[in-house]
Amino acid sequence: MSFFKSLVLAIFATLFLTYVLGISLIEMLNIDVYVDDELMEPLKAIGVSALVTVFLVLAALAIVLSVFGSMIFITLLIFGGIAMVMVGIFWPILLIAAVIWLLTSNSNKNCHA
């Protein structure tokens, strides 16, 4: 499943669960939501809470992805640094090995031709 498809399904599931649980909670506890001394409709109150919940889910997703992205980036930097140090230390050996390989590969082609 792609990332975007999973994200859309997570948002819809969050909205649905918030709506279902919100309606049952408002009806069970007989809660009234007031904004500026004005009674909000239950569906509007749940819509606001669902929107806040979706923003919280997106914020949590951004935090998780940035933390894991940072860990992966740091790991790649460490391995890249180690690889560069190894090439920096052993470049004469790698150069000699490349020269030997080039010389032996050309001599084998000339012998068979």
N, C-alpha and C positions, 0 to 999 in steps of 0.2 A: 504494500500500500504506500502510495507516495506521501510525502510530508504534507503537501497542501490538502490532499484528500483527508488525511488523518486530522489535520487542524480544523477543517470545516466540520467533520463529524464530531469532534470534541466540542466545538462551539454549539452545534445543534443539540447535542446531548446535555450540555450545561444549561442551555435555554429551556429545554423541555423539563429537566429535573427541577430547575428553579421555579418554573411555572406550576408544575404539579405539586411540588412540596409547598410552594408559597400559597396557592389557593387553599390547600387543605389546612395549612397553619392559620391563615387568616379566618377561614370559616370555623375551625375548631376552637380557636381562642377568642374569636369575635374581636379582632384587632381593627382599629380604624387608624389610618395614616393621614395626618394633617400637615399641610404645607401652607405657611402664612395664614393660619386660621381657616383654611379651606380644606374640606374633606376630599381626599384623592380617591378615585375609583379603585377598586381592588386590582383590576387588570393593569392599570397604570402604575400602581405601587409595585406590583410584581415585575412589570416591565423595567422599571428603574432598577430594582434589585437584580434582575437578570442582566441588565447592561453593566452594572457595577461588577457582577460576578464574571462576566466575559472579559472585562478589562483586567480583572485580577488574574484570570487564567492566562491572558496574553502577557501580562507582566511577569508571571511566574515562568512562562515558557521562554521569554526573552532572557531572564536571569539564568535559567538552566542552560540554555544554548550558549550564552556568553561564558559561563563558567566552564562547561565542557569544551567549548571552542578554544578558550584560553589554555586549557590543559593540553589539548591536542597540539596547539601552536607551540607551546613551550616544549613539549616532547619532540616535535619536529625540529625545533631550533637546537635542542641538545644533541639529537642524533646527527643533524647537519653539521654542527660544530665539531663533533667527534670525527665525522667523515673528512671534514676539511683538515683537521689536525693530522689525521692519518695520511692523507695525500701529501700534506706539507712535509711530514717527516720522511715518508718513504718515496718521494718523487724520484730520486735517482734510481732506485731499484725498479720502479715502474717504468721509467724511461729506458733503462737497459733491457727490461723484459719486452717492451714494445719493439725496440730495435731488433732484438734477437728473433722475435716473432715475425717481423717484417722480412728479415733476411732469410729465415728458414722457409717462410711461405713462398717467397719468390724462387728460391733454389728448387723447391719441390715442383713448381709449375714448369720450370725450365727443363728439369730432368725428364718429365713425362711428355714433353712436347717434342 
